[in-house]
Each structure stands twice: as C-alpha cells, then as structure tokens.
Amino acid sequence: VYIAEFGNNRVRVVTPDGRIGTLVSGLSDPTALAVDTQGNLLIAECPAGGRNGRITRFDVNTRQLSRIAGGGTALGAMAENRPATQAQLSCPT
C-alpha cells in the first residue's frame, strides 16, 4: 500500500507484514499516486498555491525520481504540442 503524505512531502509504503516506512521524500505536496505498467510509482505533486504542479516518476528499480509532466511555464493552449515538462499544471491528480 502506498500513501501520499501531502503535508509531510513524502510517500510512505505499508509492507505486507504491516510495517510502514518512507519510500520517497523531498516531494512538493504529493496529492495522488498511480502505478505504471512497469511497476513504477507516478506521483502527482501540488506545490503551495496550486501552481506549477507536476507528475514525477519514481523508478522502483533505480530508486530515481524524474519529472515526466508539468513544472514548466507554458499555460493552457500555449502548452499544446510541446514536451509535457514545459507545461504548467494546476494541481494535477
């Protein structure tokens, strides 16, 4: 089980034997979680104020974080057909 801790800026994990631990820290107000087809964790972040949100991938094999969308400066229609990392997202979930 994965838990997004919005106020503590981290993702926690509950193991099958019921223990809890920190999986990822140093995030910016995580709001939602998903798992991709490779088993990597996708994390929606909503920094204070709701602007400049992003989607971050946590690679379960390398334990590395990488931004896959958001965090950019292009708003609305200006972001169309650009790389996803150039878009400005408003609190993605």
N, CA and C of each residue as an Amber inpcrd file, in Angstrom:
protein
   279
   0.8540000  -1.1710000   0.0000000   0.0000000   0.0000000   0.0000000
   0.8970000   1.2300000   0.0000000   0.6030000   2.1830000  -0.9150000
   1.3200000   3.4530000  -0.9610000   0.4340000   4.5480000  -0.3910000
   1.0350000   5.4830000   0.3340000   0.3060000   6.5950000   0.9490000
   0.9960000   7.9000000   0.5840000   0.2490000   8.8390000  -0.0210000
   0.7770000  10.1760000  -0.2990000   0.5540000  11.0330000   0.9360000
   1.6160000  11.5230000   1.5290000   1.5040000  12.3940000   2.6980000
   1.7000000  13.8370000   2.2460000   0.5890000  14.4920000   1.9690000
   0.5790000  15.8500000   1.4370000   1.3830000  16.8120000   2.3040000
   1.0720000  16.8940000   3.5620000   1.7230000  17.8620000   4.4500000
   3.1540000  17.5220000   4.8090000   3.5320000  16.2660000   4.6740000
   4.8910000  15.8470000   5.0350000   5.7950000  15.6560000   3.8280000
   5.2680000  15.9090000   2.6280000   6.0730000  15.9000000   1.3970000
   6.8030000  14.5880000   1.1470000   6.0730000  13.4880000   1.3400000
   6.6830000  12.1850000   1.1120000   5.6290000  11.1510000   0.7410000
   6.1190000  10.0080000   0.2720000   5.2670000   8.8550000   0.0080000
   5.7080000   7.7570000   0.9580000   4.7320000   7.1840000   1.6510000
   5.0010000   6.0970000   2.5810000   4.5550000   4.7870000   1.9520000
   5.0760000   3.6940000   2.4520000   4.6930000   2.3680000   1.9870000
   4.3840000   1.5040000   3.2080000   3.3110000   0.7270000   3.0930000
   2.9770000  -0.2540000   4.1140000   3.2770000  -1.6210000   3.5110000
   4.1560000  -2.3550000   4.1490000   4.5820000  -3.6560000   3.6430000
   3.5160000  -4.7250000   3.9330000   3.6150000  -5.8660000   3.2670000
   2.6380000  -6.9320000   3.5040000   2.5560000  -7.3820000   4.9700000
   3.6450000  -7.2170000   5.7200000   3.6060000  -7.6060000   7.1340000
   3.1460000  -6.4720000   8.0490000   2.6610000  -5.3480000   7.4410000
   2.0600000  -4.2620000   8.2170000   3.0050000  -3.1920000   8.7130000
   4.2330000  -3.1970000   8.2480000   5.1890000  -2.1640000   8.6760000
   5.1120000  -0.9710000   7.7240000   5.3370000   0.2270000   8.2790000
   5.2980000   1.4470000   7.4650000   6.6940000   2.0400000   7.3720000
   7.0000000   2.6160000   6.2270000   8.2870000   3.2680000   6.0330000
   8.1700000   4.3320000   4.9540000   9.1660000   5.1710000   4.8730000
   9.1990000   6.2150000   3.8520000   9.8250000   5.6460000   2.5930000
   9.1210000   5.7710000   1.4760000   9.6200000   5.2990000   0.1900000
  10.3060000   6.4340000  -0.5610000   9.6580000   7.6170000  -0.5910000
  10.1750000   8.7860000  -1.3080000   9.9790000  10.0080000  -0.4210000
  11.0060000  10.8450000  -0.3000000  10.8720000  12.0930000   0.4500000
  11.3440000  13.2440000  -0.4240000  11.1660000  14.4700000   0.0640000
  11.6080000  15.6420000  -0.6820000  10.6710000  16.0400000  -1.8000000
   9.4210000  15.5900000  -1.7310000   8.4310000  15.9480000  -2.7500000
   7.8140000  17.2930000  -2.4100000   6.9240000  17.7580000  -3.2640000
   6.2500000  19.0300000  -3.0460000   4.7440000  18.7890000  -2.9810000
   4.2730000  18.4590000  -1.7830000   2.8570000  18.2270000  -1.5270000
   2.2320000  17.1970000  -2.4720000   2.6000000  15.9150000  -2.3370000
   2.0110000  14.8790000  -3.1870000   0.5130000  14.7380000  -2.9260000
  -0.2620000  14.6350000  -4.0000000  -1.7200000  14.5780000  -3.8670000
  -2.3480000  13.2880000  -4.3690000  -1.6900000  12.5910000  -5.2930000
  -2.2650000  11.3740000  -5.8590000  -1.1490000  10.4540000  -6.3230000
  -1.4690000   9.1740000  -6.3680000  -0.4900000   8.1630000  -6.7600000
  -1.1000000   7.2070000  -7.7760000  -0.2480000   6.6690000  -8.6430000
  -0.6430000   5.6260000  -9.5870000   0.5880000   4.7730000  -9.8520000
   0.3660000   3.5960000 -10.3960000   1.4580000   2.7000000 -10.7520000
   1.3840000   2.4450000 -12.2510000   2.5280000   2.5930000 -12.9610000
   2.5250000   2.3660000 -14.4090000   2.6980000   0.8770000 -14.7130000
   2.7280000   0.5270000 -15.9800000   2.7860000  -0.8770000 -16.3880000
   4.1040000  -1.5570000 -16.0210000   5.1460000  -0.7830000 -15.7400000
   6.4290000  -1.3510000 -15.3140000   6.5440000  -1.4300000 -13.7900000
   5.4960000  -1.0070000 -13.0920000   5.5080000  -1.0420000 -11.6390000
   6.0990000   0.1890000 -10.9940000   6.4240000   1.2090000 -11.8000000
   6.9510000   2.4600000 -11.2500000   5.8200000   3.2760000 -10.6490000
   6.1440000   4.0620000  -9.6570000   5.1600000   4.8880000  -8.9740000
   5.0950000   6.2630000  -9.6240000   3.8910000   6.6950000 -10.0020000
   3.6740000   8.0330000 -10.5500000   3.0600000   8.8830000  -9.4460000
   3.6470000  10.0520000  -9.2280000   3.2740000  10.9020000  -8.1010000
   2.8280000  12.2630000  -8.6230000   1.5800000  12.6430000  -8.3090000
   1.0960000  13.9820000  -8.6390000   1.4720000  14.9040000  -7.4820000
   2.1310000  16.0240000  -7.8180000   2.5410000  16.9900000  -6.7980000
   1.8220000  18.3140000  -7.0300000   1.4140000  18.9370000  -5.9310000
   0.6980000  20.2090000  -5.9970000   1.3540000  21.1910000  -5.0270000
   2.4160000  21.8880000  -5.4870000   3.0890000  22.8360000  -4.5910000
   2.1290000  23.8910000  -4.0440000   2.4890000  24.4770000  -2.9240000
   1.6700000  25.5100000  -2.2900000   1.1930000  26.5350000  -3.3120000
  -0.0620000  26.8730000  -3.2360000  -0.6400000  27.8430000  -4.1600000
  -1.2610000  27.1940000  -5.3830000  -0.9900000  25.9150000  -5.5990000
  -1.6260000  25.1880000  -6.6880000  -1.0320000  25.3930000  -8.0640000
  -0.0400000  26.2320000  -8.1940000   0.5690000  26.4690000  -9.4990000
   1.8020000  25.5930000  -9.6730000   2.1400000  25.3770000 -10.9020000
   3.3580000  24.6580000 -11.2450000   3.4000000  23.2350000 -10.6830000
   2.2360000  22.5690000 -10.7350000   2.1780000  21.1720000 -10.3320000
   2.9540000  20.3130000 -11.3110000   3.1850000  19.0770000 -10.9280000
   3.9480000  18.1860000 -11.8050000   3.6090000  16.7320000 -11.5170000
   3.9750000  15.8870000 -12.4650000   3.8940000  14.4410000 -12.3070000
   5.3320000  13.9260000 -12.2920000   5.6610000  13.1970000 -11.2590000
   7.0080000  12.6700000 -11.0810000   6.9500000  11.1460000 -11.0880000
   7.9260000  10.5260000 -11.7260000   8.0210000   9.0610000 -11.7300000
   9.1200000   8.6260000 -10.7550000   8.7750000   7.6550000  -9.9090000
   9.7550000   7.0210000  -9.0360000  10.0340000   5.6490000  -9.6150000
  11.2510000   5.4470000 -10.1070000  11.6490000   4.1760000 -10.7030000
  11.9370000   3.1840000  -9.5800000  11.1640000   2.1170000  -9.5180000
  11.3100000   1.1650000  -8.4150000  12.6130000   0.3770000  -8.4840000
  13.2110000   0.2860000  -9.6630000  14.4720000  -0.4520000  -9.7940000
  15.6850000   0.3980000  -9.4280000  15.7300000   1.6360000  -9.9490000
  16.8810000   2.5050000  -9.6970000  16.6840000   3.4230000  -8.4950000
  15.4130000   3.5410000  -8.0420000  15.0280000   4.4270000  -6.9310000
  15.2870000   5.9040000  -7.2670000  15.2480000   6.2160000  -8.5560000
  15.4610000   7.5890000  -9.0290000  14.1300000   8.2660000  -9.3250000
  14.0820000   9.5800000  -9.0950000  12.9180000  10.4010000  -9.4420000
  13.1760000  11.1100000 -10.7600000  12.1430000  11.2210000 -11.5930000
  12.2470000  12.0090000 -12.8220000  10.9000000  12.6680000 -13.0980000
  10.9570000  13.9100000 -13.5140000   9.7330000  14.6420000 -13.8400000
   9.2870000  14.2200000 -15.2280000   7.9980000  13.8720000 -15.3660000
   7.5020000  13.4690000 -16.6790000   6.4760000  14.4390000 -17.2470000
   5.9260000  15.3130000 -16.4040000   4.9850000  16.3330000 -16.8860000
   4.9150000  17.4640000 -15.8700000   4.6310000  18.6670000 -16.3740000
   4.4750000  19.8280000 -15.5120000   5.8070000  20.4270000 -15.0960000
   5.7030000  21.4550000 -14.2620000   6.8950000  22.1320000 -13.7830000
   7.4310000  23.1770000 -14.7410000   6.7320000  23.3920000 -15.8540000
   7.1780000  24.3500000 -16.8540000   6.4690000  25.6880000 -16.7330000
   6.5350000  26.4670000 -17.7900000   5.9460000  27.8100000 -17.7690000
   4.8430000  28.0190000 -18.7970000   4.6220000  27.0430000 -19.6850000
   3.6120000  27.2040000 -20.7430000   2.2210000  26.9260000 -20.1710000
   1.3250000  27.9030000 -20.3040000  -0.0360000  27.7900000 -19.7800000
  -1.0290000  27.4070000 -20.8720000  -2.0400000  26.6340000 -20.4890000
  -3.1710000  26.3410000 -21.3590000  -2.7990000  25.9770000 -22.7740000
  -3.3740000  26.7210000 -23.7430000  -3.1570000  26.4430000 -25.1640000
  -1.6950000  26.6120000 -25.5630000  -0.9450000  27.4230000 -24.8240000
   0.4730000  27.6120000 -25.1410000   1.2740000  26.3280000 -24.9130000
   0.7360000  25.4120000 -24.1190000   1.4360000  24.1670000 -23.8240000
   1.1170000  23.0610000 -24.8270000   0.1060000  23.2750000 -25.6720000
  -0.2820000  22.2410000 -26.6300000   0.8720000  21.8950000 -27.5650000
   1.0590000  20.6060000 -27.8030000   2.0740000  20.0750000 -28.7220000
   3.5090000  20.3870000 -28.3160000   3.7320000  20.7010000 -27.0660000
   5.0780000  20.8990000 -26.5340000   5.4340000  19.6960000 -25.6650000
   6.7010000  19.5410000 -25.3110000   7.0410000  18.4800000 -24.3550000
   6.2490000  18.6750000 -23.0540000   5.8040000  17.5830000 -22.4710000
   4.9670000  17.6500000 -21.2670000   5.6490000  18.3830000 -20.1160000
   6.9820000  18.3500000 -20.0690000   7.7090000  19.0200000 -18.9810000
   7.7270000  20.5320000 -19.1320000   7.2590000  21.0500000 -20.2550000
   7.1910000  22.5010000 -20.4500000   5.8330000  23.0700000 -20.0350000
   4.8860000  22.1930000 -19.7530000   3.5320000  22.6390000 -19.3700000
   3.4860000  23.0490000 -17.9120000   2.6320000  24.0240000 -17.6300000
   2.3610000  24.4090000 -16.2470000   1.0440000  23.7550000 -15.8770000
   1.0670000  22.8750000 -14.8760000  -0.1230000  22.1490000 -14.4600000
  -0.6470000  22.7260000 -13.1440000  -1.9460000  22.7780000 -13.0280000
  -2.5780000  23.2960000 -11.8210000  -3.0960000  22.1200000 -10.9780000
  -2.3590000  21.7800000  -9.9550000  -2.7040000  20.6850000  -9.0330000
  -3.1980000  19.4320000  -9.7500000  -2.3250000  18.7370000 -10.4690000
  -2.7480000  17.5040000 -11.1260000  -3.1080000  16.4270000 -10.0980000
  -4.0370000  15.5810000 -10.4730000  -4.4030000  14.4410000  -9.5870000
  -4.5040000  13.1880000 -10.4250000
